[in-house]
Amino acid sequence: MNVIIAYLETMFSAYPQTARLQEAKAELQAMMEDAYTGLIAEGRAENEAVGQVIRDFGNLEEVAPVLGIASDISATHTDAAAFPPVTLEEAQGYANAKQRTRRRVSAALMLFALSPAILIVLPVAAESGLVPITDGIGTFIGLMALLVLAGVGLLLLLAASRETAPYKRIAEGRFSANPTVTRWAESLAEQYERGRTRALQTAIVLAVLAPIPTLAFALFLDDSTWVDFWTVIGVVFMLAVVAIGLGILLPRGWAHDVAEKLGHSAPGRGNRQR
């Protein structure tokens, strides 16, 4: 219920806080609460009920005639947009597509980060006699591994792009700002912000710690015959840590990315409205 009330506040925050609009907001809140209570009584989960209420009542322009405030919210914009505004239905579809594809995109970028690992370590291991192959064969195997991992990553990105293709104009910013959509997207981002913040902090810590083994091997094994091997091990470790950081951060940043995208229309095509 708190999510519904917060969303309602953002719906009206873009308009003058007149007595008529305040009355309409209270009326709409009662309608949304009644709908939420009814859905819960039907056995719906809380998140499902909240989502349904927002879909049914979350577009202020659609419910304005019922509330009798259509003329109050139809202020003329001084900067006419060349592109049509993004609708709430489009925004929700785009957000759902980004949520569904977040792990595929994350996995693809992790594969890209890890793809050079075998190419880096295998030739050195072969040259050091740790594996019974020549360094040339090690290089060949490493290149094949790089191409395979990169290819799988590309396939994952292509699969993700197919799901977001219906919302290409949003991805490209070819829309004008819609205050209702902007507020909805900001509310969505707020729901997931705590997890994104923790993931960002973890990724930053990993990024700071990642080079330590490489530096340690290079400094403390300087006179060892194994210095080259352990140095490349450190580099591969660093790539693995970077990949882990991406795997932690990217799946939790989708709502923030959606809010950033929906809050910025094409340059000069209708500015974000606050």
C-alpha positions, 0 to 999 in steps of 0.5 A, spaced: 500 500 500 505 504 501 508 503 494 501 505 491 501 512 496 508 514 493 506 512 486 499 517 487 504 522 490 508 522 484 502 522 479 500 529 482 507 532 483 507 535 476 501 539 477 499 545 481 497 543 488 490 546 488 484 545 492 481 541 486 487 537 485 488 535 492 480 533 492 481 529 486 487 526 489 484 523 495 478 521 491 483 517 487 487 514 493 480 511 495 479 508 489 486 505 488 485 502 496 478 499 494 481 496 488 487 493 492 483 491 498 479 487 493 484 484 489 488 482 496 481 479 498 481 475 491 487 472 493 492 476 489 499 477 492 501 484 494 506 485 489 501 483 483 495 487 487 500 493 487 501 492 479 494 491 477 492 497 481 497 502 478 496 499 471 488 500 472 489 507 475 496 509 474 495 514 468 492 520 470 490 523 463 486 517 463 482 517 469 482 525 469 475 525 466 472 521 471 475 525 477 473 531 473 480 534 473 481 534 465 481 541 464 486 542 470 491 538 468 491 540 460 496 545 461 499 547 454 507 546 454 511 551 451 515 546 448 512 542 443 515 535 442 516 532 435 515 525 438 509 523 441 509 522 448 511 515 451 505 512 454 504 508 461 503 502 457 509 502 453 513 504 459 511 498 463 512 493 457 519 496 456 520 495 464 518 488 464 522 487 458 528 490 461 527 486 467 526 479 463 533 480 459 537 483 465 540 476 467 542 475 459 545 481 458 549 480 465 551 473 463 553 476 456 558 481 459 561 476 464 563 472 458 566 478 454 570 479 460 572 472 461 573 471 454 581 472 454 582 468 460 584 462 456 588 465 451 592 469 456 594 463 461 594 457 456 600 459 452 604 461 458 603 455 462 605 451 455 611 455 455 613 453 463 611 446 461 605 445 466 601 442 460 604 438 455 602 442 449 606 447 445 605 455 446 603 455 439 597 450 440 596 454 447 595 460 443 590 457 438 586 454 443 585 460 447 583 464 441 578 458 439 575 459 447 575 467 446 571 466 439 566 461 443 565 465 449 564 472 445 560 468 440 555 466 446 555 473 449 553 476 442 547 470 442 545 472 449 545 480 447 541 478 440 536 474 444 535 480 449 535 485 444 529 481 440 525 482 447 526 490 447 525 491 440 518 493 440 520 499 445 526 501 440 523 508 440 524 508 448 531 505 447 533 511 442 529 516 446 525 518 440 519 520 445 517 526 449 516 527 456 510 524 460 510 527 467 506 521 469 511 516 466 517 519 469 514 519 476 512 512 475 519 510 473 522 514 479 517 510 483 519 503 480 527 505 481 526 507 488 523 500 490 529 497 487 534 502 489 537 499 496 539 492 492 542 496 487 546 500 492 548 494 495 550 491 489 554 497 487 558 498 493 560 490 492 562 491 485 566 497 487 570 493 493 571 488 488 574 492 483 579 495 488 581 489 490 582 485 483 589 488 481 592 486 488 594 478 486 597 481 480 601 486 483 603 481 489 606 476 484 609 481 480 613 484 486 614 478 491 616 473 485 620 478 481 626 473 481 622 467 481 622 463 474 615 462 475 613 470 475 610 470 468 606 464 470 603 467 476 603 474 473 598 471 468 594 468 473 593 474 477 591 477 470 586 472 469 583 472 477 582 480 476 578 478 469 574 473 474 573 478 479 571 484 474 566 479 471 563 477 478 562 484 479 558 485 473 554 479 475 552 482 481 551 489 479 547 489 472 541 484 474 540 489 480 540 496 476 535 495 471 530 499 474 534 505 475 536 504 468 529 504 466 528 510 470 534 514 467 531 512 460 524 514 461 526 521 464 530 523 458 527 524 451 530 526 445 535 532 446 531 538 444 524 534 443 521 535 449 525 536 456 524 532 462 518 535 466 519 536 474 
